[in-house]
Amino acid sequence: MGEMMDENTISAKAAVEALPEGDMIHTFRNPTSTILLGADWDRDKIVKLIRDAEEVRITGEEAQGMQHGLAVADGQGWLFVETAHRTDAE
């Protein structure tokens, strides 16, 4: 936790606050340049994943445009997580 955060890193607390309401949260992964895999996760599992993650980042313009404003490093690459609003907007 003593590491310096850059402007694209978001705290676990802020990430959890950015999640949409509801019991299910949509996610997607981009395992290759031609495949996009999507799945709904239980909110509790997403919250745990965010809190346990090595890193949580604010996504770029394309993922933000798809309402997936968080990217969570989970040991299998990046999991893009649905957000209630753009995480790059003030």
Chimera marker file (.cmm) of the C-alpha trace (Angstrom):
<marker_set name="trace">
<marker id="1" x="0.000" y="0.000" z="0.000" r="1" g="1" b="0" radius="0.5"/>
<marker id="2" x="2.994" y="2.314" z="0.294" r="1" g="1" b="0" radius="0.5"/>
<marker id="3" x="3.407" y="2.346" z="-3.483" r="1" g="1" b="0" radius="0.5"/>
<marker id="4" x="2.782" y="5.550" z="-5.391" r="1" g="1" b="0" radius="0.5"/>
<marker id="5" x="-0.433" y="5.561" z="-7.447" r="1" g="1" b="0" radius="0.5"/>
<marker id="6" x="-0.516" y="7.093" z="-10.926" r="1" g="1" b="0" radius="0.5"/>
<marker id="7" x="-3.510" y="8.969" z="-12.335" r="1" g="1" b="0" radius="0.5"/>
<marker id="8" x="-5.051" y="5.772" z="-13.762" r="1" g="1" b="0" radius="0.5"/>
<marker id="9" x="-4.915" y="3.821" z="-10.512" r="1" g="1" b="0" radius="0.5"/>
<marker id="10" x="-8.041" y="3.924" z="-8.367" r="1" g="1" b="0" radius="0.5"/>
<marker id="11" x="-8.398" y="2.901" z="-4.738" r="1" g="1" b="0" radius="0.5"/>
<marker id="12" x="-10.473" y="-0.155" z="-3.848" r="1" g="1" b="0" radius="0.5"/>
<marker id="13" x="-12.862" y="2.098" z="-1.901" r="1" g="1" b="0" radius="0.5"/>
<marker id="14" x="-13.432" y="4.413" z="-4.893" r="1" g="1" b="0" radius="0.5"/>
<marker id="15" x="-13.763" y="1.432" z="-7.245" r="1" g="1" b="0" radius="0.5"/>
<marker id="16" x="-16.461" y="-0.193" z="-5.105" r="1" g="1" b="0" radius="0.5"/>
<marker id="17" x="-18.294" y="3.141" z="-4.930" r="1" g="1" b="0" radius="0.5"/>
<marker id="18" x="-18.284" y="3.307" z="-8.767" r="1" g="1" b="0" radius="0.5"/>
<marker id="19" x="-20.132" y="-0.021" z="-9.145" r="1" g="1" b="0" radius="0.5"/>
<marker id="20" x="-23.742" y="0.101" z="-10.319" r="1" g="1" b="0" radius="0.5"/>
<marker id="21" x="-26.575" y="-0.882" z="-8.009" r="1" g="1" b="0" radius="0.5"/>
<marker id="22" x="-27.910" y="-4.413" z="-8.120" r="1" g="1" b="0" radius="0.5"/>
<marker id="23" x="-26.867" y="-7.950" z="-7.288" r="1" g="1" b="0" radius="0.5"/>
<marker id="24" x="-25.124" y="-8.663" z="-10.620" r="1" g="1" b="0" radius="0.5"/>
<marker id="25" x="-22.273" y="-6.722" z="-12.231" r="1" g="1" b="0" radius="0.5"/>
<marker id="26" x="-21.319" y="-7.177" z="-15.888" r="1" g="1" b="0" radius="0.5"/>
<marker id="27" x="-17.704" y="-7.860" z="-16.773" r="1" g="1" b="0" radius="0.5"/>
<marker id="28" x="-15.712" y="-8.652" z="-19.871" r="1" g="1" b="0" radius="0.5"/>
<marker id="29" x="-12.285" y="-9.921" z="-20.784" r="1" g="1" b="0" radius="0.5"/>
<marker id="30" x="-10.375" y="-9.479" z="-24.025" r="1" g="1" b="0" radius="0.5"/>
<marker id="31" x="-8.258" y="-12.676" z="-24.174" r="1" g="1" b="0" radius="0.5"/>
<marker id="32" x="-7.253" y="-12.113" z="-27.815" r="1" g="1" b="0" radius="0.5"/>
<marker id="33" x="-7.563" y="-9.247" z="-30.253" r="1" g="1" b="0" radius="0.5"/>
<marker id="34" x="-10.581" y="-10.898" z="-31.898" r="1" g="1" b="0" radius="0.5"/>
<marker id="35" x="-12.544" y="-12.186" z="-28.879" r="1" g="1" b="0" radius="0.5"/>
<marker id="36" x="-14.504" y="-10.361" z="-26.210" r="1" g="1" b="0" radius="0.5"/>
<marker id="37" x="-15.923" y="-12.540" z="-23.412" r="1" g="1" b="0" radius="0.5"/>
<marker id="38" x="-18.641" y="-11.135" z="-21.174" r="1" g="1" b="0" radius="0.5"/>
<marker id="39" x="-20.194" y="-12.471" z="-17.983" r="1" g="1" b="0" radius="0.5"/>
<marker id="40" x="-22.298" y="-11.313" z="-15.057" r="1" g="1" b="0" radius="0.5"/>
<marker id="41" x="-20.736" y="-11.697" z="-11.592" r="1" g="1" b="0" radius="0.5"/>
<marker id="42" x="-22.322" y="-11.585" z="-8.169" r="1" g="1" b="0" radius="0.5"/>
<marker id="43" x="-21.736" y="-8.167" z="-6.593" r="1" g="1" b="0" radius="0.5"/>
<marker id="44" x="-20.116" y="-9.719" z="-3.509" r="1" g="1" b="0" radius="0.5"/>
<marker id="45" x="-17.565" y="-11.562" z="-5.660" r="1" g="1" b="0" radius="0.5"/>
<marker id="46" x="-16.693" y="-8.390" z="-7.585" r="1" g="1" b="0" radius="0.5"/>
<marker id="47" x="-16.258" y="-6.410" z="-4.349" r="1" g="1" b="0" radius="0.5"/>
<marker id="48" x="-13.953" y="-9.124" z="-2.965" r="1" g="1" b="0" radius="0.5"/>
<marker id="49" x="-12.008" y="-9.261" z="-6.226" r="1" g="1" b="0" radius="0.5"/>
<marker id="50" x="-11.506" y="-5.482" z="-6.153" r="1" g="1" b="0" radius="0.5"/>
<marker id="51" x="-10.400" y="-5.481" z="-2.517" r="1" g="1" b="0" radius="0.5"/>
<marker id="52" x="-7.969" y="-8.384" z="-3.075" r="1" g="1" b="0" radius="0.5"/>
<marker id="53" x="-6.623" y="-7.194" z="-6.452" r="1" g="1" b="0" radius="0.5"/>
<marker id="54" x="-2.993" y="-6.332" z="-7.090" r="1" g="1" b="0" radius="0.5"/>
<marker id="55" x="-4.163" y="-3.287" z="-8.998" r="1" g="1" b="0" radius="0.5"/>
<marker id="56" x="-7.397" y="-1.570" z="-10.072" r="1" g="1" b="0" radius="0.5"/>
<marker id="57" x="-7.211" y="0.974" z="-12.860" r="1" g="1" b="0" radius="0.5"/>
<marker id="58" x="-9.491" y="3.435" z="-14.609" r="1" g="1" b="0" radius="0.5"/>
<marker id="59" x="-10.106" y="2.233" z="-18.149" r="1" g="1" b="0" radius="0.5"/>
<marker id="60" x="-9.607" y="4.025" z="-21.430" r="1" g="1" b="0" radius="0.5"/>
<marker id="61" x="-12.112" y="5.726" z="-23.670" r="1" g="1" b="0" radius="0.5"/>
<marker id="62" x="-13.363" y="2.590" z="-25.451" r="1" g="1" b="0" radius="0.5"/>
<marker id="63" x="-14.175" y="0.618" z="-22.271" r="1" g="1" b="0" radius="0.5"/>
<marker id="64" x="-15.598" y="3.775" z="-20.638" r="1" g="1" b="0" radius="0.5"/>
<marker id="65" x="-17.904" y="4.084" z="-23.659" r="1" g="1" b="0" radius="0.5"/>
<marker id="66" x="-19.186" y="0.574" z="-22.922" r="1" g="1" b="0" radius="0.5"/>
<marker id="67" x="-19.840" y="1.549" z="-19.263" r="1" g="1" b="0" radius="0.5"/>
<marker id="68" x="-16.935" y="-0.589" z="-18.000" r="1" g="1" b="0" radius="0.5"/>
<marker id="69" x="-14.844" y="2.019" z="-16.219" r="1" g="1" b="0" radius="0.5"/>
<marker id="70" x="-12.695" y="-0.301" z="-14.093" r="1" g="1" b="0" radius="0.5"/>
<marker id="71" x="-9.994" y="-2.792" z="-15.013" r="1" g="1" b="0" radius="0.5"/>
<marker id="72" x="-9.004" y="-5.246" z="-12.282" r="1" g="1" b="0" radius="0.5"/>
<marker id="73" x="-5.757" y="-7.252" z="-12.391" r="1" g="1" b="0" radius="0.5"/>
<marker id="74" x="-6.821" y="-10.695" z="-11.210" r="1" g="1" b="0" radius="0.5"/>
<marker id="75" x="-3.928" y="-13.009" z="-12.073" r="1" g="1" b="0" radius="0.5"/>
<marker id="76" x="-5.541" y="-13.925" z="-15.400" r="1" g="1" b="0" radius="0.5"/>
<marker id="77" x="-5.057" y="-10.564" z="-17.059" r="1" g="1" b="0" radius="0.5"/>
<marker id="78" x="-7.436" y="-7.627" z="-16.849" r="1" g="1" b="0" radius="0.5"/>
<marker id="79" x="-11.109" y="-7.995" z="-16.019" r="1" g="1" b="0" radius="0.5"/>
<marker id="80" x="-13.145" y="-4.995" z="-17.171" r="1" g="1" b="0" radius="0.5"/>
<marker id="81" x="-15.940" y="-4.198" z="-14.727" r="1" g="1" b="0" radius="0.5"/>
<marker id="82" x="-19.197" y="-2.331" z="-15.280" r="1" g="1" b="0" radius="0.5"/>
<marker id="83" x="-19.538" y="1.017" z="-13.532" r="1" g="1" b="0" radius="0.5"/>
<marker id="84" x="-22.522" y="3.240" z="-12.800" r="1" g="1" b="0" radius="0.5"/>
<marker id="85" x="-20.811" y="6.254" z="-14.364" r="1" g="1" b="0" radius="0.5"/>
<marker id="86" x="-17.635" y="7.236" z="-16.164" r="1" g="1" b="0" radius="0.5"/>
<marker id="87" x="-14.770" y="6.892" z="-13.718" r="1" g="1" b="0" radius="0.5"/>
<marker id="88" x="-12.634" y="9.436" z="-15.575" r="1" g="1" b="0" radius="0.5"/>
<marker id="89" x="-15.172" y="12.249" z="-15.188" r="1" g="1" b="0" radius="0.5"/>
<marker id="90" x="-15.114" y="14.668" z="-12.291" r="1" g="1" b="0" radius="0.5"/>
<link id1="1" id2="2" r="1" g="1" b="0" radius="0.2"/>
<link id1="2" id2="3" r="1" g="1" b="0" radius="0.2"/>
<link id1="3" id2="4" r="1" g="1" b="0" radius="0.2"/>
<link id1="4" id2="5" r="1" g="1" b="0" radius="0.2"/>
<link id1="5" id2="6" r="1" g="1" b="0" radius="0.2"/>
<link id1="6" id2="7" r="1" g="1" b="0" radius="0.2"/>
<link id1="7" id2="8" r="1" g="1" b="0" radius="0.2"/>
<link id1="8" id2="9" r="1" g="1" b="0" radius="0.2"/>
<link id1="9" id2="10" r="1" g="1" b="0" radius="0.2"/>
<link id1="10" id2="11" r="1" g="1" b="0" radius="0.2"/>
<link id1="11" id2="12" r="1" g="1" b="0" radius="0.2"/>
<link id1="12" id2="13" r="1" g="1" b="0" radius="0.2"/>
<link id1="13" id2="14" r="1" g="1" b="0" radius="0.2"/>
<link id1="14" id2="15" r="1" g="1" b="0" radius="0.2"/>
<link id1="15" id2="16" r="1" g="1" b="0" radius="0.2"/>
<link id1="16" id2="17" r="1" g="1" b="0" radius="0.2"/>
<link id1="17" id2="18" r="1" g="1" b="0" radius="0.2"/>
<link id1="18" id2="19" r="1" g="1" b="0" radius="0.2"/>
<link id1="19" id2="20" r="1" g="1" b="0" radius="0.2"/>
<link id1="20" id2="21" r="1" g="1" b="0" radius="0.2"/>
<link id1="21" id2="22" r="1" g="1" b="0" radius="0.2"/>
<link id1="22" id2="23" r="1" g="1" b="0" radius="0.2"/>
<link id1="23" id2="24" r="1" g="1" b="0" radius="0.2"/>
<link id1="24" id2="25" r="1" g="1" b="0" radius="0.2"/>
<link id1="25" id2="26" r="1" g="1" b="0" radius="0.2"/>
<link id1="26" id2="27" r="1" g="1" b="0" radius="0.2"/>
<link id1="27" id2="28" r="1" g="1" b="0" radius="0.2"/>
<link id1="28" id2="29" r="1" g="1" b="0" radius="0.2"/>
<link id1="29" id2="30" r="1" g="1" b="0" radius="0.2"/>
<link id1="30" id2="31" r="1" g="1" b="0" radius="0.2"/>
<link id1="31" id2="32" r="1" g="1" b="0" radius="0.2"/>
<link id1="32" id2="33" r="1" g="1" b="0" radius="0.2"/>
<link id1="33" id2="34" r="1" g="1" b="0" radius="0.2"/>
<link id1="34" id2="35" r="1" g="1" b="0" radius="0.2"/>
<link id1="35" id2="36" r="1" g="1" b="0" radius="0.2"/>
<link id1="36" id2="37" r="1" g="1" b="0" radius="0.2"/>
<link id1="37" id2="38" r="1" g="1" b="0" radius="0.2"/>
<link id1="38" id2="39" r="1" g="1" b="0" radius="0.2"/>
<link id1="39" id2="40" r="1" g="1" b="0" radius="0.2"/>
<link id1="40" id2="41" r="1" g="1" b="0" radius="0.2"/>
<link id1="41" id2="42" r="1" g="1" b="0" radius="0.2"/>
<link id1="42" id2="43" r="1" g="1" b="0" radius="0.2"/>
<link id1="43" id2="44" r="1" g="1" b="0" radius="0.2"/>
<link id1="44" id2="45" r="1" g="1" b="0" radius="0.2"/>
<link id1="45" id2="46" r="1" g="1" b="0" radius="0.2"/>
<link id1="46" id2="47" r="1" g="1" b="0" radius="0.2"/>
<link id1="47" id2="48" r="1" g="1" b="0" radius="0.2"/>
<link id1="48" id2="49" r="1" g="1" b="0" radius="0.2"/>
<link id1="49" id2="50" r="1" g="1" b="0" radius="0.2"/>
<link id1="50" id2="51" r="1" g="1" b="0" radius="0.2"/>
<link id1="51" id2="52" r="1" g="1" b="0" radius="0.2"/>
<link id1="52" id2="53" r="1" g="1" b="0" radius="0.2"/>
<link id1="53" id2="54" r="1" g="1" b="0" radius="0.2"/>
<link id1="54" id2="55" r="1" g="1" b="0" radius="0.2"/>
<link id1="55" id2="56" r="1" g="1" b="0" radius="0.2"/>
<link id1="56" id2="57" r="1" g="1" b="0" radius="0.2"/>
<link id1="57" id2="58" r="1" g="1" b="0" radius="0.2"/>
<link id1="58" id2="59" r="1" g="1" b="0" radius="0.2"/>
<link id1="59" id2="60" r="1" g="1" b="0" radius="0.2"/>
<link id1="60" id2="61" r="1" g="1" b="0" radius="0.2"/>
<link id1="61" id2="62" r="1" g="1" b="0" radius="0.2"/>
<link id1="62" id2="63" r="1" g="1" b="0" radius="0.2"/>
<link id1="63" id2="64" r="1" g="1" b="0" radius="0.2"/>
<link id1="64" id2="65" r="1" g="1" b="0" radius="0.2"/>
<link id1="65" id2="66" r="1" g="1" b="0" radius="0.2"/>
<link id1="66" id2="67" r="1" g="1" b="0" radius="0.2"/>
<link id1="67" id2="68" r="1" g="1" b="0" radius="0.2"/>
<link id1="68" id2="69" r="1" g="1" b="0" radius="0.2"/>
<link id1="69" id2="70" r="1" g="1" b="0" radius="0.2"/>
<link id1="70" id2="71" r="1" g="1" b="0" radius="0.2"/>
<link id1="71" id2="72" r="1" g="1" b="0" radius="0.2"/>
<link id1="72" id2="73" r="1" g="1" b="0" radius="0.2"/>
<link id1="73" id2="74" r="1" g="1" b="0" radius="0.2"/>
<link id1="74" id2="75" r="1" g="1" b="0" radius="0.2"/>
<link id1="75" id2="76" r="1" g="1" b="0" radius="0.2"/>
<link id1="76" id2="77" r="1" g="1" b="0" radius="0.2"/>
<link id1="77" id2="78" r="1" g="1" b="0" radius="0.2"/>
<link id1="78" id2="79" r="1" g="1" b="0" radius="0.2"/>
<link id1="79" id2="80" r="1" g="1" b="0" radius="0.2"/>
<link id1="80" id2="81" r="1" g="1" b="0" radius="0.2"/>
<link id1="81" id2="82" r="1" g="1" b="0" radius="0.2"/>
<link id1="82" id2="83" r="1" g="1" b="0" radius="0.2"/>
<link id1="83" id2="84" r="1" g="1" b="0" radius="0.2"/>
<link id1="84" id2="85" r="1" g="1" b="0" radius="0.2"/>
<link id1="85" id2="86" r="1" g="1" b="0" radius="0.2"/>
<link id1="86" id2="87" r="1" g="1" b="0" radius="0.2"/>
<link id1="87" id2="88" r="1" g="1" b="0" radius="0.2"/>
<link id1="88" id2="89" r="1" g="1" b="0" radius="0.2"/>
<link id1="89" id2="90" r="1" g="1" b="0" radius="0.2"/>
</marker_set>
